[in-house]
């Protein structure tokens, strides 16, 4: 009798647990808008690709190539690649310094790799010994230090996590160079490794975003993506999840191939949408050529290019997720810091035209002018990086007669006149910043 009562009790509990699961795939547009609001307002984030691949730093047996893909690029056997974990000891890592660099740059959220495709966990995971605490001499919880520093600085903390895993035996595709088991069981990997690790990350570090990657492997399906999306949102309802959780991403441009694809926003990679986006989107891009640290990669984008990218993305209604690849010592490369500092100096003057704005309609006026709008629609910002004869000619947006026009960073209103269908604005003799300037039209 007691056994029957216990069995009935367990069945009731399990039934209640099932019914307690909410289907977040049916979230209303209003609820999603509210959940996404901080992200939409933030506009500018920092991506951090960091792991034991920083040890070889893009070179294996005298040959270059690979960065965070070095294990696959050079077909390094799992047992040999594991040796990099034993060498990973970033004594110069300072979470507060990293967050200070981000804050000075004007960054509003940070996304760091918790686990890349190589399978190494950058936190003290109870699911595996292949992690920062058990497999490396460093034995500090990087994610805890960084999440605490972000919280203190008012920056949102987020995590990148790879669905693909070259180290975990059951995650292998048959015939893979890294396969070390005769019959890999992907379902077992998903239910007993991937999901428990993600639950652990949510419980330990409370990320605002989970940024997935590696979803292109044949074992992963849209159905699994939707299941994972729902599973994670039930653990943390406010969580934001990118579209790489499922199979809906269409190539590097990253927009959804079909309307009901899993994920909250699109993820163009190393490119910017050609026109204004129709949904939430975020362009992830590198400062040099690589995501992870490569000692031979000195092809740094200029501050001018990075600011132009930020302006273009903002005008088209997107977010800019700009990557840094720290060294094995725990340092963000100096050229990255220099360029981020330049961006921060520019944003100190012009932030009003970037954060908490809407994409312009239209978003551009030729190649050198981009438009954004204030949320209330009362102000239009014309952001330009080139002008001639000390004046700016605007054709696509017409200020009303008698409207006051300002340049951000300049106190006095600017002189302007109408010439046919154009507004001709006289620019100040001394400009308030470098790289690009903002005209505010009320």
C-alpha positions as a Markdown table, in Angstrom:
| # | Residue | x | y | z |
|---|---|---|---|---|
| 1 | Unk | 0.0 | 0.0 | 0.0 |
| 2 | Unk | 2.8 | 2.4 | 0.9 |
| 3 | Unk | 4.6 | 1.6 | -2.4 |
| 4 | Unk | 1.3 | 2.4 | -4.3 |
| 5 | Unk | 0.9 | 5.7 | -2.5 |
| 6 | Unk | 4.6 | 6.6 | -3.2 |
| 7 | Unk | 4.1 | 5.7 | -6.9 |
| 8 | Unk | 1.0 | 7.8 | -7.2 |
| 9 | Unk | 2.7 | 10.7 | -5.5 |
| 10 | Unk | 5.6 | 10.5 | -7.9 |
| 11 | Unk | 3.3 | 10.4 | -10.9 |
| 12 | Unk | 1.4 | 13.4 | -9.7 |
| 13 | Unk | 4.7 | 15.3 | -9.1 |
| 14 | Unk | 5.9 | 14.4 | -12.6 |
| 15 | Unk | 2.6 | 15.4 | -14.2 |
| 16 | Unk | 2.7 | 18.8 | -12.4 |
| 17 | Unk | 6.3 | 19.3 | -13.5 |
| 18 | Unk | 5.3 | 18.7 | -17.1 |
| 19 | Unk | 2.4 | 21.1 | -16.9 |
| 20 | Unk | 4.7 | 23.7 | -15.2 |
| 21 | Unk | 6.8 | 23.9 | -18.3 |
| 22 | Unk | 5.8 | 27.0 | -20.3 |
| 23 | Unk | 6.0 | 27.0 | -24.1 |
| 24 | Unk | 8.1 | 30.1 | -24.7 |
| 25 | Unk | 8.0 | 29.5 | -28.5 |
| 26 | Unk | 4.5 | 31.0 | -28.3 |
| 27 | Unk | 5.6 | 34.2 | -26.6 |
| 28 | Unk | 3.6 | 37.2 | -27.6 |
| 29 | Unk | 5.2 | 40.0 | -29.6 |
| 30 | Unk | 4.6 | 42.4 | -26.7 |
| 31 | Unk | 6.4 | 40.1 | -24.2 |
| 32 | Unk | 9.3 | 39.6 | -26.5 |
| 33 | Unk | 9.6 | 43.4 | -27.1 |
| 34 | Unk | 9.8 | 44.0 | -23.3 |
| 35 | Unk | 12.3 | 41.2 | -22.8 |
| 36 | Unk | 14.5 | 42.4 | -25.6 |
| 37 | Unk | 14.4 | 46.1 | -24.7 |
| 38 | Unk | 17.7 | 46.4 | -22.8 |
| 39 | Unk | 19.5 | 44.5 | -25.6 |
| 40 | Unk | 18.0 | 46.7 | -28.3 |
| 41 | Unk | 19.0 | 49.8 | -26.4 |
| 42 | Unk | 22.5 | 48.5 | -25.6 |
| 43 | Unk | 23.6 | 48.5 | -29.3 |
| 44 | Unk | 27.3 | 47.8 | -28.6 |
| 45 | Unk | 28.8 | 44.6 | -27.1 |
| 46 | Unk | 32.2 | 43.0 | -26.7 |
| 47 | Unk | 32.8 | 39.4 | -27.8 |
| 48 | Unk | 35.7 | 37.6 | -26.1 |
| 49 | Unk | 37.1 | 34.4 | -27.7 |
| 50 | Unk | 39.4 | 32.9 | -25.1 |
| 51 | Unk | 40.4 | 29.3 | -24.4 |
| 52 | Unk | 43.4 | 26.9 | -24.4 |
| 53 | Unk | 43.8 | 27.6 | -28.1 |
| 54 | Unk | 45.5 | 30.8 | -27.0 |
| 55 | Unk | 48.5 | 28.7 | -26.0 |
| 56 | Unk | 49.5 | 27.6 | -29.6 |
| 57 | Unk | 48.4 | 31.1 | -30.7 |
| 58 | Unk | 47.7 | 30.1 | -34.3 |
| 59 | Unk | 50.7 | 28.0 | -34.9 |
| 60 | Unk | 51.2 | 24.2 | -34.8 |
| 61 | Unk | 54.5 | 22.4 | -35.5 |
| 62 | Unk | 55.8 | 25.5 | -37.3 |
| 63 | Unk | 52.7 | 25.9 | -39.4 |
| 64 | Unk | 50.2 | 28.8 | -39.1 |
| 65 | Unk | 46.4 | 28.7 | -39.2 |
| 66 | Unk | 43.6 | 27.9 | -37.0 |
| 67 | Unk | 43.2 | 30.2 | -34.0 |
| 68 | Unk | 40.2 | 28.7 | -32.0 |
| 69 | Unk | 39.9 | 26.2 | -34.8 |
| 70 | Unk | 43.5 | 25.0 | -34.6 |
| 71 | Unk | 42.5 | 21.5 | -33.3 |
| 72 | Unk | 40.5 | 20.9 | -36.5 |
| 73 | Unk | 42.7 | 22.9 | -38.9 |
| 74 | Unk | 45.8 | 20.8 | -38.1 |
| 75 | Unk | 43.9 | 17.6 | -37.2 |
| 76 | Unk | 45.5 | 17.5 | -33.8 |
| 77 | Unk | 44.6 | 14.3 | -31.9 |
| 78 | Unk | 42.5 | 14.8 | -28.8 |
| 79 | Unk | 45.2 | 13.4 | -26.5 |
| 80 | Unk | 47.8 | 15.8 | -27.9 |
| 81 | Unk | 45.5 | 18.8 | -27.9 |
| 82 | Unk | 44.7 | 18.2 | -24.2 |
| 83 | Unk | 48.3 | 19.1 | -23.4 |
| 84 | Unk | 47.5 | 22.8 | -24.1 |
| 85 | Unk | 45.1 | 22.7 | -21.0 |
| 86 | Unk | 48.1 | 21.7 | -18.8 |
| 87 | Unk | 50.0 | 24.8 | -20.2 |
| 88 | Unk | 47.1 | 27.3 | -19.8 |
| 89 | Unk | 48.1 | 29.5 | -16.8 |
| 90 | Unk | 47.0 | 33.1 | -17.5 |
| 91 | Unk | 48.6 | 34.8 | -14.5 |
| 92 | Unk | 48.0 | 38.3 | -15.9 |
| 93 | Unk | 44.3 | 37.8 | -16.2 |
| 94 | Unk | 42.5 | 40.6 | -14.4 |
| 95 | Unk | 38.7 | 40.5 | -14.8 |
| 96 | Unk | 38.3 | 44.1 | -13.5 |
| 97 | Unk | 40.8 | 45.4 | -16.0 |
| 98 | Unk | 39.0 | 43.7 | -18.9 |
| 99 | Unk | 35.7 | 45.1 | -17.8 |
| 100 | Unk | 37.3 | 48.5 | -17.3 |
| 101 | Unk | 38.5 | 48.4 | -20.9 |
| 102 | Unk | 35.0 | 47.4 | -22.1 |
| 103 | Unk | 33.3 | 50.2 | -20.0 |
| 104 | Unk | 35.8 | 52.8 | -21.3 |
| 105 | Unk | 34.9 | 51.7 | -24.8 |
| 106 | Unk | 31.2 | 52.3 | -24.3 |
| 107 | Unk | 30.4 | 48.6 | -24.3 |
| 108 | Unk | 27.1 | 47.6 | -22.7 |
| 109 | Unk | 27.3 | 43.8 | -22.6 |
| 110 | Unk | 30.1 | 41.2 | -22.8 |
| 111 | Unk | 29.8 | 37.7 | -24.3 |
| 112 | Unk | 32.7 | 35.3 | -23.5 |
| 113 | Unk | 33.3 | 31.8 | -24.7 |
| 114 | Unk | 32.3 | 29.3 | -21.9 |
| 115 | Unk | 33.1 | 26.4 | -24.2 |
| 116 | Unk | 34.2 | 26.6 | -27.8 |
| 117 | Unk | 34.3 | 23.7 | -30.4 |
| 118 | Unk | 37.4 | 22.2 | -28.7 |
| 119 | Unk | 35.2 | 21.3 | -25.7 |
| 120 | Unk | 37.3 | 22.9 | -23.0 |
| 121 | Unk | 35.1 | 24.4 | -20.2 |
| 122 | Unk | 36.3 | 27.8 | -19.0 |
| 123 | Unk | 34.7 | 27.3 | -15.6 |
| 124 | Unk | 34.6 | 24.9 | -12.7 |
| 125 | Unk | 32.1 | 22.4 | -14.2 |
| 126 | Unk | 30.9 | 19.5 | -12.2 |
| 127 | Unk | 29.9 | 17.7 | -15.4 |
| 128 | Unk | 33.5 | 17.2 | -16.6 |
| 129 | Unk | 37.2 | 17.3 | -15.5 |
| 130 | Unk | 38.1 | 18.9 | -18.8 |
| 131 | Unk | 37.8 | 22.4 | -17.4 |
| 132 | Unk | 39.8 | 25.4 | -16.0 |
| 133 | Unk | 39.8 | 24.1 | -12.5 |
| 134 | Unk | 40.7 | 20.4 | -13.0 |
| 135 | Unk | 42.7 | 20.3 | -16.2 |
| 136 | Unk | 44.8 | 23.5 | -16.0 |
| 137 | Unk | 47.2 | 24.8 | -13.4 |
| 138 | Unk | 45.3 | 28.1 | -13.2 |
| 139 | Unk | 42.6 | 26.9 | -11.0 |
| 140 | Unk | 40.5 | 30.1 | -10.9 |
| 141 | Unk | 37.0 | 30.5 | -12.0 |
| 142 | Unk | 37.3 | 32.9 | -14.9 |
| 143 | Unk | 33.6 | 33.2 | -15.5 |
| 144 | Unk | 32.8 | 34.0 | -11.8 |
| 145 | Unk | 35.5 | 36.7 | -11.7 |
| 146 | Unk | 34.3 | 38.2 | -15.0 |
| 147 | Unk | 30.6 | 38.0 | -14.2 |
| 148 | Unk | 31.2 | 39.6 | -10.8 |
| 149 | Unk | 33.2 | 42.4 | -12.4 |
| 150 | Unk | 30.5 | 43.0 | -15.0 |
| 151 | Unk | 27.9 | 43.2 | -12.3 |
| 152 | Unk | 29.9 | 45.8 | -10.4 |
| 153 | Unk | 30.4 | 47.9 | -13.5 |
| 154 | Unk | 26.8 | 47.8 | -14.7 |
| 155 | Unk | 27.6 | 45.7 | -17.8 |
| 156 | Unk | 25.4 | 42.7 | -18.8 |
| 157 | Unk | 27.3 | 39.4 | -18.7 |
| 158 | Unk | 26.6 | 36.8 | -21.4 |
| 159 | Unk | 28.0 | 33.4 | -22.5 |
| 160 | Unk | 28.9 | 31.9 | -25.9 |
| 161 | Unk | 28.5 | 28.1 | -25.9 |
| 162 | Unk | 29.3 | 25.6 | -28.7 |
| 163 | Unk | 26.8 | 22.9 | -29.5 |
| 164 | Unk | 29.5 | 21.1 | -31.4 |
| 165 | Unk | 32.2 | 19.4 | -29.2 |
| 166 | Unk | 35.4 | 17.8 | -30.6 |
| 167 | Unk | 36.4 | 16.5 | -27.2 |
| 168 | Unk | 33.3 | 14.8 | -25.8 |
| 169 | Unk | 33.2 | 11.2 | -27.2 |
| 170 | Unk | 29.4 | 11.0 | -27.7 |
| 171 | Unk | 29.3 | 14.3 | -29.6 |
| 172 | Unk | 31.4 | 13.0 | -32.5 |
| 173 | Unk | 30.2 | 12.6 | -36.1 |
| 174 | Unk | 31.2 | 9.1 | -37.4 |
| 175 | Unk | 34.4 | 9.4 | -39.4 |
| 176 | Unk | 35.6 | 12.5 | -37.6 |
| 177 | Unk | 39.3 | 12.9 | -37.0 |
| 178 | Unk | 38.5 | 13.4 | -33.4 |
| 179 | Unk | 36.3 | 10.4 | -33.0 |
| 180 | Unk | 37.5 | 8.2 | -30.1 |
| 181 | Unk | 34.6 | 5.9 | -29.6 |
| 182 | Unk | 33.1 | 3.4 | -32.0 |
| 183 | Unk | 29.5 | 4.3 | -31.5 |
| 184 | Unk | 29.0 | 7.9 | -30.4 |
| 185 | Unk | 25.6 | 8.6 | -28.9 |
| 186 | Unk | 24.6 | 12.2 | -29.7 |
| 187 | Unk | 21.4 | 12.0 | -27.7 |
| 188 | Unk | 23.3 | 11.0 | -24.7 |
| 189 | Unk | 25.7 | 13.9 | -25.2 |
| 190 | Unk | 22.8 | 16.3 | -25.5 |
| 191 | Unk | 20.8 | 15.1 | -22.5 |
| 192 | Unk | 23.7 | 14.2 | -20.1 |
| 193 | Unk | 26.4 | 16.7 | -21.0 |
| 194 | Unk | 25.2 | 19.7 | -23.1 |
| 195 | Unk | 22.0 | 20.4 | -21.2 |
| 196 | Unk | 23.4 | 19.9 | -17.7 |
| 197 | Unk | 26.4 | 22.2 | -18.5 |
| 198 | Unk | 24.0 | 24.9 | -19.7 |
| 199 | Unk | 21.8 | 24.5 | -16.6 |
| 200 | Unk | 25.0 | 24.8 | -14.5 |
| 201 | Unk | 26.0 | 28.0 | -16.3 |
| 202 | Unk | 22.6 | 29.6 | -15.8 |
| 203 | Unk | 22.6 | 28.7 | -12.1 |
| 204 | Unk | 26.2 | 29.7 | -11.4 |
| 205 | Unk | 26.6 | 32.9 | -13.5 |
| 206 | Unk | 23.1 | 34.1 | -14.4 |
| 207 | Unk | 23.9 | 35.1 | -18.0 |
| 208 | Unk | 21.7 | 37.7 | -19.7 |
| 209 | Unk | 22.3 | 36.0 | -23.1 |
| 210 | Unk | 23.3 | 32.6 | -24.3 |
| 211 | Unk | 25.1 | 32.8 | -27.7 |
| 212 | Unk | 25.2 | 29.5 | -29.5 |
| 213 | Unk | 27.4 | 28.3 | -32.3 |
| 214 | Unk | 28.3 | 25.0 | -34.0 |
| 215 | Unk | 24.7 | 24.3 | -34.8 |
| 216 | Unk | 25.6 | 23.3 | -38.4 |
| 217 | Unk | 26.6 | 19.7 | -37.5 |
| 218 | Unk | 24.3 | 17.1 | -39.1 |
| 219 | Unk | 23.3 | 15.6 | -35.7 |
| 220 | Unk | 21.7 | 18.9 | -34.7 |
| 221 | Unk | 18.1 | 19.7 | -35.8 |
| 222 | Unk | 15.7 | 22.5 | -35.6 |
| 223 | Unk | 13.5 | 20.4 | -33.4 |
| 224 | Unk | 16.4 | 20.0 | -30.9 |
| 225 | Unk | 17.0 | 23.7 | -31.1 |
| 226 | Unk | 13.5 | 24.5 | -30.2 |
| 227 | Unk | 13.5 | 22.0 | -27.4 |
| 228 | Unk | 16.8 | 23.5 | -26.0 |
| 229 | Unk | 15.4 | 27.1 | -26.4 |
| 230 | Unk | 12.3 | 26.1 | -24.4 |
| 231 | Unk | 14.3 | 24.2 | -21.8 |
| 232 | Unk | 16.6 | 27.2 | -21.2 |
| 233 | Unk | 13.8 | 29.8 | -21.1 |
| 234 | Unk | 12.1 | 27.7 | -18.5 |
| 235 | Unk | 15.2 | 27.8 | -16.4 |
| 236 | Unk | 15.5 | 31.6 | -16.9 |
| 237 | Unk | 12.5 | 33.3 | -18.5 |
| 238 | Unk | 14.3 | 36.6 | -19.2 |
| 239 | Unk | 17.1 | 34.9 | -21.0 |
| 240 | Unk | 17.9 | 36.1 | -24.6 |
| 241 | Unk | 19.1 | 33.4 | -27.0 |
| 242 | Unk | 20.6 | 33.9 | -30.5 |
| 243 | Unk | 19.3 | 32.1 | -33.7 |
| 244 | Unk | 22.1 | 29.6 | -33.7 |
| 245 | Unk | 20.3 | 27.6 | -31.1 |
| 246 | Unk | 18.4 | 26.0 | -34.1 |
| 247 | Unk | 19.0 | 25.4 | -37.8 |
| 248 | Unk | 17.3 | 28.6 | -39.1 |
| 249 | Unk | 20.5 | 30.6 | -39.8 |
| 250 | Unk | 21.0 | 31.3 | -43.5 |
| 251 | Unk | 24.8 | 31.3 | -44.1 |
| 252 | Unk | 27.2 | 34.0 | -42.8 |
| 253 | Unk | 24.6 | 36.7 | -43.3 |
| 254 | Unk | 22.9 | 35.0 | -40.4 |
| 255 | Unk | 19.2 | 35.9 | -41.0 |
| 256 | Unk | 16.4 | 33.4 | -40.4 |
| 257 | Unk | 15.6 | 31.1 | -43.4 |
| 258 | Unk | 12.0 | 30.6 | -42.1 |
| 259 | Unk | 9.6 | 32.6 | -39.9 |
| 260 | Unk | 9.2 | 30.3 | -36.9 |
| 261 | Unk | 13.0 | 29.4 | -36.5 |
| 262 | Unk | 14.2 | 29.1 | -32.9 |
| 263 | Unk | 16.1 | 32.1 | -31.4 |
| 264 | Unk | 15.5 | 35.7 | -30.6 |
| 265 | Unk | 17.8 | 37.5 | -33.0 |
| 266 | Unk | 19.8 | 37.0 | -36.2 |
| 267 | Unk | 23.6 | 36.8 | -36.3 |
| 268 | Unk | 25.4 | 38.0 | -39.4 |
| 269 | Unk | 29.1 | 37.1 | -39.1 |
| 270 | Unk | 32.0 | 39.3 | -40.3 |
| 271 | Unk | 29.5 | 41.3 | -42.4 |
| 272 | Unk | 26.8 | 44.0 | -42.1 |
| 273 | Unk | 23.3 | 43.7 | -43.6 |
| 274 | Unk | 23.1 | 45.5 | -46.9 |
| 275 | Unk | 19.9 | 47.3 | -45.7 |
| 276 | Unk | 17.8 | 47.9 | -42.7 |
| 277 | Unk | 17.0 | 44.7 | -40.8 |
| 278 | Unk | 13.5 | 43.4 | -40.5 |
| 279 | Unk | 14.0 | 41.7 | -37.1 |
| 280 | Unk | 16.4 | 41.9 | -34.1 |
| 281 | Unk | 19.9 | 41.4 | -35.4 |
| 282 | Unk | 23.5 | 41.6 | -34.3 |
| 283 | Unk | 26.7 | 41.7 | -36.4 |
| 284 | Unk | 29.6 | 39.9 | -34.8 |
| 285 | Unk | 33.0 | 41.0 | -36.2 |
| 286 | Unk | 36.7 | 40.8 | -35.3 |
| 287 | Unk | 39.1 | 43.7 | -34.8 |
| 288 | Unk | 41.9 | 41.9 | -36.8 |
| 289 | Unk | 41.5 | 38.7 | -38.9 |
| 290 | Unk | 40.9 | 36.1 | -36.2 |
| 291 | Unk | 38.5 | 35.5 | -33.3 |
| 292 | Unk | 41.0 | 33.7 | -31.0 |
| 293 | Unk | 44.5 | 35.0 | -30.3 |
| 294 | Unk | 47.0 | 34.6 | -33.2 |
| 295 | Unk | 50.5 | 36.0 | -32.5 |
| 296 | Unk | 51.2 | 36.6 | -36.2 |
| 297 | Unk | 47.9 | 38.5 | -36.9 |
| 298 | Unk | 48.7 | 42.2 | -37.0 |
| 299 | Unk | 46.0 | 43.2 | -39.5 |
| 300 | Unk | 44.1 | 45.5 | -37.2 |
| 301 | Unk | 41.1 | 47.4 | -38.5 |
| 302 | Unk | 41.4 | 51.2 | -38.0 |
| 303 | Unk | 39.4 | 53.1 | -35.4 |
| 304 | Unk | 37.8 | 54.9 | -38.4 |
| 305 | Unk | 36.5 | 51.5 | -39.8 |
| 306 | Unk | 35.2 | 50.3 | -36.4 |
| 307 | Unk | 33.3 | 53.6 | -35.8 |
| 308 | Unk | 31.9 | 53.6 | -39.3 |
| 309 | Unk | 30.8 | 50.0 | -38.7 |
| 310 | Unk | 29.1 | 50.9 | -35.4 |
| 311 | Unk | 27.3 | 53.8 | -37.1 |
| 312 | Unk | 26.2 | 51.8 | -40.1 |
| 313 | Unk | 24.9 | 48.9 | -38.0 |
| 314 | Unk | 23.0 | 51.3 | -35.7 |
| 315 | Unk | 21.4 | 53.1 | -38.6 |
| 316 | Unk | 20.2 | 49.8 | -40.0 |
| 317 | Unk | 18.7 | 48.8 | -36.6 |
| 318 | Unk | 21.2 | 46.3 | -35.4 |
| 319 | Unk | 23.8 | 45.7 | -32.6 |
| 320 | Unk | 27.6 | 45.5 | -33.0 |
| 321 | Unk | 29.3 | 42.7 | -31.2 |
| 322 | Unk | 33.1 | 43.4 | -31.5 |
| 323 | Unk | 35.5 | 40.7 | -30.7 |
| 324 | Unk | 38.8 | 40.6 | -28.8 |
| 325 | Unk | 41.1 | 37.6 | -28.5 |
| 326 | Unk | 43.2 | 37.6 | -25.3 |
| 327 | Unk | 46.6 | 36.0 | -25.1 |
| 328 | Unk | 47.5 | 32.9 | -23.1 |
| 329 | Unk | 48.9 | 35.2 | -20.4 |
| 330 | Unk | 45.4 | 36.8 | -20.0 |
| 331 | Unk | 46.0 | 40.1 | -21.8 |
| 332 | Unk | 43.8 | 41.8 | -24.3 |
| 333 | Unk | 46.2 | 42.8 | -27.1 |
| 334 | Unk | 47.3 | 46.4 | -27.0 |
| 335 | Unk | 46.1 | 47.3 | -30.5 |
| 336 | Unk | 42.6 | 46.1 | -29.5 |
| 337 | Unk | 42.7 | 48.3 | -26.4 |
| 338 | Unk | 43.9 | 51.3 | -28.4 |
| 339 | Unk | 41.0 | 51.1 | -30.9 |
| 340 | Unk | 38.4 | 50.4 | -28.2 |
| 341 | Unk | 39.6 | 53.5 | -26.3 |
| 342 | Unk | 39.2 | 55.5 | -29.5 |
| 343 | Unk | 35.7 | 54.2 | -29.9 |
| 344 | Unk | 34.9 | 55.1 | -26.3 |
| 345 | Unk | 36.2 | 58.7 | -26.7 |
| 346 | Unk | 34.0 | 59.1 | -29.8 |
| 347 | Unk | 30.9 | 57.7 | -27.9 |
| 348 | Unk | 31.4 | 60.1 | -25.0 |
| 349 | Unk | 30.6 | 62.9 | -27.4 |
| 350 | Unk | 28.0 | 61.1 | -29.7 |
| 351 | Unk | 26.3 | 58.4 | -27.5 |
| 352 | Unk | 23.0 | 60.1 | -27.8 |
| 353 | Unk | 22.8 | 59.1 | -31.5 |
| 354 | Unk | 23.8 | 55.5 | -30.8 |
| 355 | Unk | 22.3 | 54.0 | -27.6 |
| 356 | Unk | 18.5 | 53.6 | -27.2 |
| 357 | Unk | 17.8 | 54.8 | -30.8 |
| 358 | Unk | 15.9 | 53.5 | -33.7 |
| 359 | Unk | 17.3 | 52.8 | -37.1 |
| 360 | Unk | 16.7 | 55.7 | -39.5 |
| 361 | Unk | 13.9 | 55.7 | -42.1 |
| 362 | Unk | 15.7 | 56.3 | -44.4 |
| 363 | Unk | 18.9 | 55.0 | -42.9 |
| 364 | Unk | 21.3 | 56.7 | -45.3 |
| 365 | Unk | 21.9 | 59.6 | -47.6 |
| 366 | Unk | 24.7 | 58.5 | -49.9 |
| 367 | Unk | 27.8 | 56.7 | -48.7 |
| 368 | Unk | 28.9 | 59.1 | -46.0 |
| 369 | Unk | 25.7 | 59.9 | -44.1 |
| 370 | Unk | 23.7 | 57.6 | -41.8 |
| 371 | Unk | 20.5 | 58.4 | -39.9 |
| 372 | Unk | 19.2 | 57.3 | -36.5 |
| 373 | Unk | 16.2 | 58.5 | -34.5 |
| 374 | Unk | 15.4 | 59.0 | -30.9 |
| 375 | Unk | 12.8 | 56.6 | -29.5 |
| 376 | Unk | 10.1 | 59.2 | -29.3 |
| 377 | Unk | 10.7 | 60.2 | -32.9 |
| 378 | Unk | 11.3 | 63.9 | -32.0 |
| 379 | Unk | 15.0 | 64.0 | -33.0 |
| 380 | Unk | 16.8 | 62.7 | -36.1 |
| 381 | Unk | 20.6 | 62.3 | -36.0 |
| 382 | Unk | 22.6 | 62.6 | -39.2 |
| 383 | Unk | 26.0 | 60.9 | -38.6 |
| 384 | Unk | 28.6 | 61.7 | -41.2 |
| 385 | Unk | 32.3 | 61.0 | -41.7 |
| 386 | Unk | 33.0 | 63.3 | -44.7 |
| 387 | Unk | 32.0 | 66.8 | -45.7 |
| 388 | Unk | 33.2 | 69.4 | -48.2 |
| 389 | Unk | 33.6 | 73.2 | -48.0 |
| 390 | Unk | 32.9 | 73.2 | -44.3 |
| 391 | Unk | 29.3 | 72.4 | -44.9 |
| 392 | Unk | 27.0 | 69.3 | -44.9 |
| 393 | Unk | 24.3 | 68.9 | -47.6 |
| 394 | Unk | 21.4 | 66.6 | -46.6 |
| 395 | Unk | 18.9 | 65.5 | -49.2 |
| 396 | Unk | 17.0 | 62.5 | -47.7 |
| 397 | Unk | 15.7 | 64.2 | -44.5 |
| 398 | Unk | 14.3 | 67.7 | -44.5 |
| 399 | Unk | 14.2 | 69.8 | -41.3 |
| 400 | Unk | 11.2 | 72.0 | -40.8 |
| 401 | Unk | 11.4 | 75.7 | -41.4 |
| 402 | Unk | 12.9 | 77.5 | -38.4 |
| 403 | Unk | 14.1 | 74.2 | -36.8 |
| 404 | Unk | 17.2 | 74.4 | -34.6 |
| 405 | Unk | 20.1 | 72.2 | -35.7 |
| 406 | Unk | 23.0 | 71.2 | -33.4 |
| 407 | Unk | 26.2 | 69.3 | -33.6 |
| 408 | Unk | 26.7 | 66.9 | -30.7 |
| 409 | Unk | 29.6 | 68.3 | -28.6 |
| 410 | Unk | 29.0 | 71.9 | -29.8 |
| 411 | Unk | 26.9 | 74.2 | -27.6 |
| 412 | Unk | 25.6 | 76.7 | -30.1 |
| 413 | Unk | 23.0 | 75.9 | -32.8 |
| 414 | Unk | 24.4 | 75.7 | -36.4 |
| 415 | Unk | 23.4 | 78.0 | -39.3 |
| 416 | Unk | 21.5 | 76.2 | -42.0 |
| 417 | Unk | 19.4 | 77.0 | -45.1 |
| 418 | Unk | 17.3 | 75.3 | -47.7 |
| 419 | Unk | 18.4 | 75.0 | -51.3 |
| 420 | Unk | 15.7 | 73.4 | -53.3 |
| 421 | Unk | 15.2 | 69.9 | -51.8 |
| 422 | Unk | 18.4 | 70.0 | -49.8 |
| 423 | Unk | 19.3 | 71.3 | -46.3 |
| 424 | Unk | 22.7 | 73.0 | -46.3 |
| 425 | Unk | 24.3 | 73.1 | -42.8 |
| 426 | Unk | 27.3 | 75.3 | -42.0 |
| 427 | Unk | 29.7 | 73.3 | -39.9 |
| 428 | Unk | 31.7 | 74.7 | -37.0 |
| 429 | Unk | 35.3 | 75.7 | -37.6 |
| 430 | Unk | 36.5 | 73.4 | -34.8 |
| 431 | Unk | 35.0 | 69.9 | -34.7 |
| 432 | Unk | 34.4 | 68.2 | -31.3 |
| 433 | Unk | 35.9 | 64.8 | -32.1 |
| 434 | Unk | 37.5 | 62.6 | -34.7 |
| 435 | Unk | 36.3 | 60.1 | -37.3 |
| 436 | Unk | 32.6 | 61.0 | -37.5 |
| 437 | Unk | 30.2 | 63.8 | -36.4 |
| 438 | Unk | 26.6 | 64.0 | -35.5 |
| 439 | Unk | 24.0 | 66.6 | -36.6 |
| 440 | Unk | 20.9 | 66.6 | -34.4 |
| 441 | Unk | 17.7 | 67.8 | -36.0 |
| 442 | Unk | 14.6 | 68.3 | -33.8 |
